């Protein structure tokens, strides 16, 4: 897989994860005062997604740097 293809895949993953994360947070907001254990689990899931998003953003930045280096050669 080329660097450009890998970057495209990371961008798609980021878009998907951001959308999923927003949907989970919207569900939490719409739930109101219901089962606190379920809400806590959903918040934990959303927080884990945020960590994954940050990791993918760092990977994306490294891929962009690699593309820039390849273009400079």
Phi, psi and omega in degrees: 000131180286163179299320180296318177296319180296319178298317179299317180295318178297317179299318179296318178297318179298315180299315181296313182295320179297319179295313179299318181297317179295321178297318179297315181294324176295320178298318179299314182297321183282343184290329183070208183273085177242217183295111183293329178294317179295318179298317179299319179295320179293321178296318178299318178299315180296320179294321177296322177296322179298319178296319178295320177299315180298319178296317179293325177296320177296318178298317178301316180298320178295321179293320178298317178299318180296319178297320179295320178295318180295325179288334181279347183280000000 
